[in-house]
């Protein structure tokens, strides 16, 4: 492992500007081009290039011979200096993505789950997937991010073992039981990582609520430009909201035909059949009315500019349109409503974005 030199703040700032300039271009740049685009002096850029070449963070990719005068050496971020790893675990599958330092996906794979696995089975399947998907990668692992379909303790990054959950097999410690270096890990729940990915795709949007409806129900809170997690990391657990004295939202949706028998889990296929029927039945209408009230109250408390509906059920037109209509009728400040742009890949995308950025930050950009 290459140890990076300790730099004074001016040199570190120069290196960051140098690398930001390189990563904003698909092709290589010369030292003179980087100096011109950053406004930093040519000697300072040359010193930064020497440091970054020595550390293996950039490399020479060829010569610029298309200009008059001296031939210039072109530089690029070295994709083989390191890589990042993202994992997304839920009751249906385990998904993996590895990304090199230049941002190219170098490995991606999935393993299907039946939903009846034990924690030990999920741990074993995840370790097997990591090994099979990444055994051919020779660069250093710089950062890894894990998405869990369970709430995650904010301070410890361990799964919060709530009494009811749609993913009981996820009740294990991902920081120690997946064979990854804990020092490289960030762990959070799947809805928060989806929210992170949504925010990345909407750079001008600073206040929105992401609502996921699938085998579980969750909310991601993106307020004042940050994902908000609460004191323990349990914010946004909309499925546990008390709808009446005896039942929470998940239990009442299950009673209206959305439940999976014997579990605290919604049946995605049953829910889709109810919501995609040419004419909505009584159960579907009752479920949508319940859900609409929850969203209205959430928006009254948080005042988002946007509600993003995600997940295999939340993205369905019946859900999106009902939430939009309910908010227009009853919200004190009507937000926009839209379906997620991410589809089912939100948790993996958000985790991969975080891991890639932390890998770059570790090397100074």
MOMO-V455973 format. One record per pair of residues at least 6 apart in sequence whose C-alpha atoms are under 7 Angstrom apart, sorted by the first residue. I is the first residue (numbers start at 1). J is the second residue. Records with the same first field share a line. If there is no record, write none. Layout:
I = J + J
This chain:
2 = 55
4 = 55
14 = 48
15 = 48
16 = 364 + 365
17 = 38
18 = 34
19 = 365
20 = 365
21 = 34
22 = 29 + 76 + 77
23 = 77
28 = 61 + 74 + 75 + 76
29 = 74 + 75 + 76
30 = 72 + 73 + 74 + 75
31 = 45 + 46
32 = 42
35 = 41 + 42 + 45
52 = 58
53 = 59
56 = 78 + 81
57 = 77 + 78 + 81
58 = 75 + 76 + 77 + 78
59 = 75 + 76 + 77 + 78
60 = 73 + 74 + 75 + 76
61 = 74 + 75 + 76
62 = 73 + 74
63 = 71 + 72 + 73 + 74
64 = 71 + 72 + 73 + 74
65 = 71
77 = 102
78 = 101 + 102
79 = 100 + 101 + 102
80 = 100 + 101 + 139
81 = 101 + 139 + 140
82 = 100 + 101 + 139 + 140 + 141 + 142
83 = 98 + 99 + 100 + 101 + 139 + 140 + 141 + 142
84 = 98 + 99 + 100 + 141 + 142 + 143 + 144 + 355 + 356 + 359
85 = 97 + 98 + 99 + 143 + 144 + 145 + 352 + 355
86 = 96 + 97 + 98 + 144 + 145 + 146 + 348 + 351 + 352 + 355
87 = 95 + 96 + 97 + 145 + 146 + 147 + 348
88 = 94 + 95 + 96 + 146 + 147 + 148 + 347 + 348
89 = 95 + 147 + 148 + 149
90 = 148 + 149 + 167
91 = 113 + 115 + 167
92 = 112 + 113 + 114 + 115
93 = 110 + 111 + 112 + 113
94 = 110 + 111 + 112 + 126
95 = 109 + 110 + 111 + 348
96 = 108 + 109 + 110
97 = 105 + 107 + 108 + 109 + 352
98 = 105 + 106 + 107 + 108
99 = 105 + 106 + 356
100 = 106
101 = 360
107 = 133 + 134
108 = 133
109 = 133
117 = 169
118 = 169
119 = 169 + 170 + 171 + 172
122 = 169
123 = 177 + 178
126 = 178
127 = 178 + 179
142 = 184 + 359
143 = 184 + 185 + 355 + 358 + 359
144 = 184 + 185 + 186 + 355
145 = 185 + 186 + 187 + 351 + 352 + 354 + 355
146 = 186 + 187 + 188 + 351
147 = 187 + 188 + 189 + 190 + 193 + 347 + 351
148 = 188 + 189 + 190
149 = 167 + 189 + 190
150 = 159 + 167 + 170 + 189
151 = 159 + 160 + 189 + 233 + 234
152 = 158 + 159 + 160 + 188 + 189 + 233
153 = 159 + 160 + 232 + 233
154 = 232 + 233
157 = 187 + 188
158 = 173 + 174 + 175
159 = 171 + 172 + 173
161 = 171
164 = 264
165 = 264
166 = 215 + 216 + 264 + 265
175 = 182 + 185
176 = 182
190 = 347
191 = 212 + 218 + 219 + 220 + 347
192 = 220
193 = 346 + 347 + 350 + 351
194 = 346 + 347 + 350
195 = 210 + 220 + 222
196 = 227 + 350
197 = 346 + 349 + 350
199 = 205
206 = 222 + 223 + 224 + 225
207 = 222 + 223 + 224 + 225 + 304 + 305 + 306
208 = 221 + 222 + 223 + 304 + 305 + 306 + 307
209 = 219 + 220 + 221 + 222 + 304 + 306 + 307 + 308
210 = 219 + 220 + 221 + 307 + 308 + 309 + 310
211 = 218 + 219 + 220 + 308 + 309 + 310
212 = 218 + 219 + 309 + 310 + 311 + 314
213 = 310 + 311 + 312 + 313 + 314
214 = 266 + 268 + 311 + 312 + 313 + 314
215 = 265 + 266 + 267 + 268
216 = 239 + 265 + 266
217 = 238 + 239
218 = 236 + 237 + 238 + 239
219 = 236 + 237 + 238
220 = 236
221 = 227 + 228 + 236
222 = 228
229 = 235
239 = 248 + 249 + 250
240 = 248 + 249 + 250
241 = 248 + 249
242 = 248 + 249
243 = 249
253 = 259 + 287
254 = 266
256 = 283 + 287
257 = 283
258 = 266 + 267 + 270 + 271
259 = 265 + 266 + 267
260 = 266 + 267
268 = 313
271 = 313
272 = 313
274 = 280 + 284
275 = 284 + 318
288 = 319 + 322
292 = 322 + 323 + 326
296 = 327 + 330 + 331
300 = 331 + 332
304 = 335
305 = 335 + 336
306 = 335 + 336 + 337
307 = 335 + 336 + 337 + 338
308 = 337 + 338 + 339 + 340
309 = 315 + 320 + 338 + 339 + 340
310 = 339 + 340
311 = 343 + 344
312 = 344
314 = 320
315 = 339 + 340
320 = 338 + 339
324 = 337
327 = 334
328 = 334
